[in-house]
Amino acid sequence: MTVPQRPVPRPGVLAIDAYVPGKSQAPGVAKVFKLSSNETPLGASPSAIEAYKTVAAHLQDYPDGASTDLRQAIGRTFGLDPDRIICGAGSDDLLNLIARAYLADGDEAIHTTHGFLVYPIATLGTGARPVVAPEKNFTADVDAILKAVTPRTKVVFLANPNNPTGTYVPFDEVKRLHRGLPPHVLLVLDAAYAEYVRRNDYEAGIELVATSENVVMCRTFSKIYGLAALRLGWLYGPAHIVDALNRIRGPFNVNAPAIAAGIAALADTAHVERSRDHNERWLGWLTEEIGKLGLVVTPSVGNFILIHFPDKPGKMAKDADALLTSRGCVLRAVRAYHLPNALRMSVGTEEANRLVVKTLAEFMGK
Ligand SMILES: *Cc1c(COP(=O)(O)O)cnc(C)c1O
């Protein structure tokens, strides 16, 4: 065996295409609307911002490594046992902890065709293999996921609702997926957009986690709570899984300003309600208005929409992206999600939403 002449990463690492965040700039445009990362147009709760500032006087102190007060606040808000909650530096942190704890060389983790890109990245980083289950109508397909299970499968990642498609899997179907999985396969329900969903047949995962030994639910403060900059997420799971993740997480993986802001954000239910109302109104409006222009919009239950463009020179997603950017509307190209001719738009302020529709109308010659 030849000895390498320099350090070599473990197998899988160099197969990763590094995550490319949504762009935030439109060069030469005075007013830019960033609609590329599903951030809330309403900002964080004023009381969360206050709580964040208060911690500035104590920056020399380590945070509470167990995020105890925050877990208790989450427990109160959602009616959950705080001992079965673990917090992370964004749900990214938790997804990576799951991969590190439950995947090893040669294992397989399933995600769906247009599933969130963090899943294959976290999987490859452990030396395991990401397996892609095909979707139907831009929606995760339970039968296809179950068909992709092999003796090597250890984890199934399901974003529900999914990003970037905005589609969701009804609770009955999630339960059917769970019933079809072997008991040693971990089902990860990533419910980053749960707060936005207004459908009677949707459930984020709380009930399934409470009644099984192989399901976890990940949530985030980055979306409706408007705290993406602070990196804060949480996971609800069976005690044995929370125990395993607690052993490998960074001892202070959540910072003190994030803990303080998170607790205050949970308490400001009026702000969450306003954000939900704003979203519901403009999600419907955007879907309808953009549809009227002759563009196909995938029906979304999140705070963003996926817009499909005609397969015609000059009318493709990249052409629309260029025009929108020149007007200050920064949307998300989703090529990396195997959607080369679509753009994802986060629901923005009224001003941003109207400007996008006006610009797309011009683009479509309407
Ligand atoms: C935005 C998003 C998250 C949240 O990520 P954070 O690390 O908590 O900011 C998780 N899952 C999906 C599918 C997302 O779109």
The ligand as a Tripos MOL2 file, in Angstrom:
@<TRIPOS>MOLECULE
LIG
   15    15     1     0     0
SMALL
NO_CHARGES

@<TRIPOS>ATOM
      1 C1        -34.3360   26.2020    5.8190 C.3       1 LIG1
      2 C2        -34.4110   24.7360    6.0460 C.ar      1 LIG1
      3 C3        -33.9440   24.1780    7.2210 C.ar      1 LIG1
      4 C4        -33.4300   25.0350    8.3380 C.3       1 LIG1
      5 O1        -32.0740   25.0520    8.3760 O.3       1 LIG1
      6 P1        -31.3580   25.7980    9.6000 P.3       1 LIG1
      7 O2        -30.0520   25.1020    9.6460 O.co2     1 LIG1
      8 O3        -32.1710   25.5460   10.8160 O.co2     1 LIG1
      9 O4        -31.2840   27.2340    9.2430 O.co2     1 LIG1
     10 C5        -34.0390   22.8160    7.3870 C.ar      1 LIG1
     11 N1        -34.5960   22.0310    6.4520 N.ar      1 LIG1
     12 C6        -35.0730   22.5380    5.3080 C.ar      1 LIG1
     13 C7        -35.7210   21.6380    4.3300 C.3       1 LIG1
     14 C8        -34.9770   23.9050    5.0660 C.ar      1 LIG1
     15 O5        -35.4250   24.4110    3.9200 O.3       1 LIG1
@<TRIPOS>BOND
     1     1     2 1
     2     2     3 ar
     3     2    14 ar
     4     3     4 1
     5     3    10 ar
     6     4     5 1
     7     5     6 1
     8     6     7 2
     9     6     8 1
    10     6     9 1
    11    10    11 ar
    12    11    12 ar
    13    12    13 1
    14    12    14 ar
    15    14    15 1
@<TRIPOS>SUBSTRUCTURE
     1 LIG1         1 GROUP 0 **** ****
